[in-house]
């Protein structure tokens, strides 16, 4: 067996998110516990620590820089932009521990299968003191739906219209029933009406628990606590996100106290951190996974035999075991196995002879040359994973040029389909398969050059269905097409590993890589 050159970290994820709806039923829940004040308060009570007279300032770093604060632009859906948006803006609905709960929406009802009526909280204000109304929500939704740049616009294909019937009531109509309405709304960040401009997003105004003090893309985001926040002021007076993409530098910054919180930590670095008294390790499920896409609009990857050959050439079990250890799990579906909509499919078994035969049948008996791109900080041990995959491929005559680029350039090339292969992580942020399957693999999205009318019909039907069993059956069929056609290679899913300084209380990791810091505080 081939010797793998490095060692690292991986995942498994739990917590399928159920989208509820049906008929004319009204839905109403208490919502003031948005992300629950209890963790931070209880932590202080149990330990006896006190935050009195302690500067409430926190510095955070993870492996991706924040490129944009525009929740409707090309970076929307990027973990770093979603992370920032969670602090600055609010949404109508939140996903709290796998349950869809009201946030800015007091409640909602469905008069008919294609109509949703949302009642907006009164008394909510933006950071400049202006009131948040249904007109702002309507504006934000239309920005999202009509954005030519946002990769999330495809989630709203069935949207027809939105009407602010009064200051606190929004009516949304859809062309067909939309079973993903509530999960989609967990990613609709509300900004003031008529706010769309490049200048606005340099220091945007939201209604969230933190205000933007300053922002330098890919370097630094400085926030201050919103003392007038409708769901209670945050404990932190200052919250800063810094970009430290290199793992060694990031962990050194944690050890020296330069930063207080970080996550996406390689498994082989955990033991050293656990031995330090002033650092706590937190391991939790994650929606994060790796994939390697083929650009199916380019030769030779327009041929499914070539794509399949590339997968058969990899010993995925060995890669996951040797690089990621116990924290990695071989995937059996194009999305993590606990996400709603995943399937249990047969993994591609390592078979280099079969790979060579498929290449010969496709007209490449001597292999070919191609390239693979990925971004700096694109995932845990991404360089080692890329090098290992390229080593396997060289054994079947496929020579791969490595292209490692900065995140902003990577996004531009990705959207423009200016690549041969793309290696990256992805997070199913909503916990619902539509976020990934219906967003990335429908032909209209054209994210990887692969187009299949049968797949489109299945994914659109899954968007519209309100019965969860029916949706699962549709996703099983869709997953099988993506898997057997080898639209990409789906090697592993990852656990999340976070580390915090001992004076940090109330931090709760997010399976979607976008933790909320409202309830975090600094103790003595």
C-alpha positions in Angstrom: 0.0 0.0 0.0 1.2 3.5 -0.8 2.7 5.3 2.1 0.8 8.6 2.9 3.1 11.5 3.6 1.3 13.4 6.3 -1.3 13.1 9.1 -4.3 15.1 10.1 -8.0 15.6 10.9 -11.5 14.8 9.8 -15.2 14.7 10.7 -18.6 13.2 11.2 -21.7 15.3 11.6 -25.0 14.9 13.3 -28.1 16.9 13.4 -30.4 16.7 10.5 -32.5 19.8 10.1 -36.2 19.2 9.6 -38.1 21.7 7.6 -41.6 22.0 8.9 -44.6 23.3 7.1 -48.0 22.3 5.9 -51.3 23.8 5.0 -52.8 26.5 7.1 -51.1 25.8 10.4 -49.8 28.8 12.3 -46.5 28.6 14.0 -45.5 30.6 17.1 -42.7 30.1 19.6 -41.0 32.1 22.3 -37.9 33.5 20.7 -36.1 35.7 23.2 -33.7 32.9 23.9 -32.3 33.2 20.4 -29.0 31.5 21.1 -29.7 31.2 24.9 -28.0 33.3 27.5 -27.7 30.2 29.8 -24.3 28.8 28.7 -22.3 32.0 29.6 -24.2 32.7 32.8 -24.1 29.2 34.1 -20.5 28.8 33.3 -19.6 31.7 35.5 -21.8 30.5 38.3 -20.4 27.0 38.3 -16.7 27.9 38.2 -17.0 30.9 40.5 -15.2 33.0 38.0 -16.2 36.7 37.7 -16.2 38.9 34.7 -16.4 42.1 36.9 -13.5 44.5 36.2 -12.2 42.3 33.4 -11.9 43.9 30.0 -14.5 42.3 27.8 -12.4 42.0 24.7 -11.9 38.9 22.6 -9.6 38.1 19.6 -10.6 35.2 17.3 -8.8 33.6 14.4 -9.6 30.6 12.2 -8.1 29.4 8.9 -10.0 31.7 6.5 -9.9 35.5 6.1 -13.1 37.5 5.9 -13.2 38.8 2.3 -16.6 40.6 2.3 -19.4 41.7 4.6 -21.9 41.7 1.8 -24.5 39.0 2.6 -25.8 39.1 -1.0 -22.5 39.1 -3.0 -20.2 36.5 -4.5 -18.8 35.7 -1.0 -22.2 34.9 0.4 -22.1 31.3 1.5 -18.4 31.5 2.3 -17.9 30.4 5.9 -16.0 33.5 6.8 -18.7 35.9 5.4 -21.5 33.9 7.2 -19.4 34.0 10.4 -19.2 37.8 10.2 -22.8 38.1 9.2 -24.0 36.1 12.3 -22.5 38.8 14.5 -23.6 41.9 12.5 -27.0 41.1 11.1 -30.2 39.1 12.2 -32.3 36.6 10.3 -36.1 35.9 10.5 -35.4 32.3 11.5 -32.5 30.5 13.3 -31.3 26.9 13.4 -30.9 26.3 17.1 -29.5 22.8 17.8 -31.2 21.4 14.7 -34.5 23.1 15.3 -35.9 26.0 13.3 -37.0 28.7 15.6 -38.2 32.3 15.3 -35.7 35.2 15.6 -36.7 38.5 14.0 -40.0 36.8 13.1 -42.4 36.5 16.1 -44.3 33.8 14.3 -45.5 32.8 10.9 -48.4 31.0 9.1 -49.2 29.4 5.7 -52.7 30.4 4.5 -52.0 28.1 1.5 -49.1 26.0 0.2 -47.7 28.8 -1.8 -48.1 31.7 0.7 -46.1 32.5 3.8 -47.0 35.3 6.3 -44.3 36.4 8.7 -44.9 38.7 11.7 -41.8 40.8 12.4 -40.8 41.8 16.0 -41.6 45.3 17.0 -39.1 47.6 18.7 -36.0 46.2 16.8 -33.6 48.9 15.6 -30.5 48.9 13.3 -27.2 50.0 14.7 -27.9 53.7 13.7 -31.1 53.7 15.7 -33.5 53.5 12.8 -36.4 51.0 13.1 -36.3 47.6 11.4 -39.5 47.0 9.5 -41.0 44.6 7.0 -39.9 46.9 4.2 -36.2 46.1 5.2 -36.9 42.4 5.2 -38.6 42.7 1.8 -35.6 44.6 0.4 -33.1 42.1 1.8 -35.0 39.1 0.4 -35.2 40.7 -3.1 -31.5 41.6 -2.9 -30.8 37.9 -2.3 -33.2 36.5 -4.9 -32.1 39.0 -7.6 -28.3 39.0 -7.0 -26.3 38.0 -10.0 -23.3 37.3 -7.9 -24.6 35.4 -4.9 -24.2 31.6 -5.0 -27.3 31.4 -2.8 -29.8 32.9 -5.3 -30.4 29.4 -6.7 -32.0 28.5 -3.3 -34.9 30.9 -4.3 -35.9 29.6 -7.7 -39.5 29.3 -6.7 -39.8 32.8 -5.2 -42.5 34.9 -6.8 -43.0 38.0 -4.7 -42.7 39.7 -1.3 -45.1 42.3 0.1 -44.8 44.4 3.2 -48.5 44.6 4.1 -47.7 46.7 7.1 -44.6 47.7 9.1 -44.4 44.3 10.8 -46.0 41.9 8.4 -44.3 40.3 5.3 -46.1 38.1 2.9 -44.0 35.9 0.6 -45.6 34.1 -2.4 -43.9 31.3 -4.3 -44.5 29.9 -7.7 -44.8 26.4 -6.3 -44.8 24.9 -2.8 -41.4 25.5 -1.2 -40.3 23.0 1.3 -37.0 24.8 2.0 -38.5 28.2 3.0 -37.6 28.1 6.7 -34.1 26.7 6.3 -33.4 29.2 3.5 -34.4 32.1 5.8 -31.7 31.1 8.3 -29.3 32.6 5.8 -31.2 35.7 4.9 -29.4 38.5 6.7 -31.4 41.7 7.1 -29.9 45.0 6.1 -31.6 48.5 5.8 -33.6 49.1 2.6 -31.6 50.7 -0.2 -28.3 49.9 1.5 -26.7 48.1 -1.5 -23.4 49.8 -2.3 -19.7 49.0 -2.1 -19.3 51.9 0.3 -22.0 50.6 2.7 -20.4 47.2 3.1 -17.1 48.7 4.1 -18.8 49.5 7.4 -22.3 48.0 7.2 -25.2 48.6 9.5 -27.2 45.6 10.8 -29.4 44.9 13.8 -27.2 42.1 15.3 -25.4 42.0 18.6 -22.2 43.6 17.3 -21.5 46.8 15.4 -18.7 47.2 12.8 -15.9 49.4 14.0 -13.5 48.7 11.1 -12.9 46.2 8.4 -9.8 45.3 6.3 -10.7 42.4 3.9 -8.7 39.3 4.5 -6.9 40.9 7.5 -9.1 42.2 10.3 -12.7 42.8 11.4 -13.2 44.9 14.6 -16.6 44.9 16.2 -18.1 46.6 19.3 -21.0 45.3 21.4 -24.5 46.6 20.6 -25.7 47.7 24.0 -29.2 48.3 22.5 -29.5 44.8 21.0 -33.2 43.7 21.1 -32.3 40.2 22.6 -30.0 41.6 25.3 -26.6 43.3 25.1 -23.6 41.0 24.4 -21.1 40.5 27.2 -18.2 41.5 25.0 -17.4 45.2 24.5 -14.9 44.4 21.7 -14.7 41.4 19.4 -11.9 41.1 16.8 -11.4 38.6 14.0 -7.9 38.3 12.5 -6.7 36.1 9.7 -3.9 33.7 10.5 -4.2 31.0 7.8 -1.1 29.0 8.7 -1.9 26.5 11.4 1.5 26.7 13.2 1.3 30.5 13.5 -2.4 30.4 14.6 -1.7 27.8 17.4 1.4 29.8 18.5 -0.8 32.9 18.8 -3.2 30.9 20.9 -0.5 29.6 23.2 1.0 33.1 23.7 -2.3 34.7 24.3 -2.3 36.8 21.2 -5.7 35.2 20.3 -8.3 33.7 22.6 -10.3 31.4 20.3 -9.6 29.4 17.2 -10.9 26.3 15.4 -10.2 23.9 12.5 -7.3 22.4 14.4 -5.4 19.4 13.0 -5.8 16.3 15.1 -2.1 15.8 15.4 -1.8 19.2 17.1 -4.4 18.4 19.8 -2.2 16.5 22.3 0.3 19.3 22.7 -2.6 21.8 23.3 -4.3 19.5 25.8 -1.2 19.5 27.9 -1.4 23.2 28.5 -3.4 24.2 31.6 -4.7 27.5 30.2 -6.1 26.0 27.0 -9.3 24.0 26.6 -10.0 21.7 23.6 -13.6 21.4 22.4 -14.5 18.6 20.0 -17.9 18.6 18.3 -19.8 17.4 15.2 -19.5 19.4 12.1 -21.3 19.9 8.7 -17.9 20.2 7.1 -16.5 17.8 4.4 -14.0 17.7 1.6 -14.6 17.3 -2.1 -12.7 17.5 -5.3 -14.8 18.7 -8.2 -14.0 18.1 -11.9 -14.8 20.8 -14.4 -17.2 18.7 -16.6 -17.3 21.5 -19.2 -13.6 20.8 -20.1 -11.9 17.9 -21.6 -11.1 15.3 -20.4 -13.5 15.7 -17.5 -16.5 15.9 -19.8 -16.2 12.1 -19.9 -17.6 10.3 -16.8 -15.1 7.4 -17.4 -12.2 9.8 -16.8 -13.9 11.1 -13.6 -14.6 7.6 -12.4 -11.0 6.6 -13.1 -9.7 9.4 -11.0 -11.7 8.2 -8.1 -10.8 4.5 -8.5 -7.1 5.6 -8.5 -7.4 6.8 -4.9 -7.1 4.6 -1.8 -9.6 6.7 0.1 -9.5 4.5 3.2 -5.8 4.8 3.5 -5.9 8.5 2.9 -8.5 9.1 5.6 -6.8 6.8 8.1 -3.2 8.0 7.6 -3.9 11.7 7.2 -6.9 12.2 9.4 -6.9 9.3 11.9 -10.0 8.8 14.1 -11.3 12.2 13.3 -11.9 11.4 9.6 -14.6 9.3 8.1 -14.9 8.0 4.5 -18.1 9.5 2.9 -20.9 7.4 1.5 -22.8 10.3 0.0 -22.1 13.7 -1.6 -23.1 15.3 1.7 -22.2 14.2 5.3 -24.1 11.2 6.4 -26.2 12.9 9.2 -27.3 15.8 7.1 -30.9 15.5 6.0 -30.9 14.2 2.4 -27.8 12.1 2.6 -27.7 8.5 1.3 -25.8 5.3 2.1 -23.9 4.6 -1.2 -21.1 2.1 -1.9 -17.7 3.9 -1.7 -15.3 3.6 -4.7 -12.8 0.9 -3.9 -9.1 1.4 -4.6 -8.5 -0.2 -8.0 -5.7 1.4 -10.1 -6.0 -1.3 -12.8 -9.6 -0.5 -13.3 -8.7 3.2 -13.4 -6.2 2.6 -16.2 -8.7 0.6 -18.1 -11.3 3.4 -17.9 -8.8 5.9 -19.1 -7.9 3.6 -22.0 -11.6 3.3 -22.9 -11.9 7.1 -22.8 -9.0 7.5 -25.2 -6.2 8.3 -22.7 -4.1 5.0 -22.6 -1.0 7.0 -21.5 -2.8 9.3 -19.1 -2.9 13.1 -19.5 -1.8 16.4 -17.8 -4.2 18.6 -15.8 -4.3 20.9 -12.8 -5.8 21.2 -9.4 -6.5 24.4 -7.6 -7.3 25.1 -3.9 -7.1 28.2 -1.7 -4.8 29.0 1.1 -6.7 28.1 4.3 -9.2 26.1 2.2 -9.4 23.3 4.8 -7.4 21.3 7.4 -4.2 19.9 5.9 -5.4 20.7 2.4 -1.8 20.8 1.1 -1.0 17.4 2.4 -4.3 16.0 1.0 -3.7 17.5 -2.4 -0.1 16.2 -2.6 -1.3 12.7 -1.6 -4.0 12.6 -4.2 -1.7 13.8 -6.9 0.8 11.1 -5.9 -1.8 8.4 -6.5 -2.9 9.9 -9.8 0.7 9.9 -11.1 0.6 6.1 -10.8 -2.1 5.9 -13.5 -0.3 8.4 -15.8 -2.1 11.6 -14.7 0.2 14.4 -13.9 -1.4 17.2 -12.0 -0.1 20.8 -11.7 -0.8 22.2 -8.2 -2.3 25.7 -8.1 -2.5 27.1 -4.6 -3.9 30.7 -4.6 -5.4 33.3 -2.2 -9.0 32.9 -1.2 -10.3 36.0 -3.1 -8.7 34.9 -6.4 -9.9 31.3 -5.8 -13.5 32.5 -5.5 -13.2 34.4 -8.8 -11.8 31.5 -10.7 -14.2 29.1 -9.1 -17.3 31.1 -10.1 -15.9 31.7 -13.6 -15.2 27.9 -14.1 -11.6 28.8 -14.7 -10.1 25.5 -13.4 -9.7 21.8 -14.2 -10.1 20.4 -10.7 -11.0 22.2 -7.5 -10.2 20.8 -4.1 -12.1 22.4 -1.1 -14.2 22.0 2.0 -17.8 22.8 2.1 -20.3 23.1 5.0 -24.0 22.3 4.7 -24.7 25.4 6.7 -28.5 24.9 7.0 -28.2 21.2 7.8 -30.6 20.5 4.9 -29.4 18.8 1.8 -30.9 21.4 -0.5 -28.3 23.9 0.6 -25.7 21.8 -1.1 -27.5 19.6 -3.5 -30.1 22.0 -4.8 -27.6 24.9 -4.8 -24.5 23.4 -6.4 -25.7 20.6 -8.7 -28.7 22.1 -10.5 -27.8 23.0 -14.1 -28.8 26.6 -13.8 -26.2 27.1 -11.1 -23.4 25.9 -13.4 -21.0 25.6 -10.5 -18.9 22.7 -12.0 -19.9 22.4 -15.6 -22.0 19.3 -15.0 -25.5 19.4 -16.4 -28.2 16.7 -16.1 -31.9 17.2 -16.8 -32.9 14.2 -14.8 -30.9 15.4 -11.8 -32.5 18.9 -12.2 -36.0 17.4 -12.0 -35.2 15.5 -8.8 -33.6 18.5 -7.1 -36.3 20.9 -8.0 -39.0 18.4 -6.8 -37.1 18.0 -3.5 -37.2 21.8 -3.1 -40.9 21.9 -3.6 -41.9 18.8 -1.6 -43.2 19.5 2.0 -43.2 15.8 3.0 -39.8 14.8 4.4 -40.0 11.2 3.4 -40.8 12.2 -0.2 -37.8 14.6 -0.1 -35.5 11.9 1.2 -36.5 9.5 -1.6 -35.8 12.3 -4.2 -32.4 13.0 -2.7 -31.5 9.3 -2.7 -32.0 9.2 -6.4 -30.2 12.5 -6.9 -27.2 11.4 -4.8 -26.9 8.2 -6.8 -26.6 10.2 -10.0 -23.9 12.5 -8.6 -22.0 9.6 -7.1 -22.1 7.2 -10.1 -21.4 10.0 -12.6 -18.4 11.0 -10.3 -19.3 14.7 -10.6 -16.7 15.0 -7.9 -14.7 12.9 -5.5 -16.1 13.0 -1.9 -13.3 11.5 0.3 -14.2 12.5 3.8 -16.2 14.4 6.4 -14.6 16.2 9.3 -15.1 16.7 13.0 -14.7 20.2 14.4 -11.9 20.8 16.9 -11.8 24.2 18.6 -9.5 25.6 21.3 -10.1 28.4 23.7 -8.1 30.2 26.4 -9.2 29.2 29.9 -10.6 32.7 30.6 -13.2 32.4 27.8 -16.6 31.3 29.0 -19.8 30.6 27.0 -18.2 29.7 23.7 -20.2 27.1 21.8 -18.8 25.7 18.5 -21.1 25.7 15.5 -21.4 22.7 13.2 -21.6 25.1 10.3 -18.4 26.9 11.2 -20.2 30.2 12.2 -20.4 30.4 16.0 -22.3 33.3 17.6 -20.3 35.3 20.1 -23.2 37.1 21.8 -23.1 34.9 24.9 -19.3 34.7 25.3 -17.5 36.6 28.1 -14.0 36.9 29.5 -13.5 36.0 33.1 -10.6 36.4 35.6 
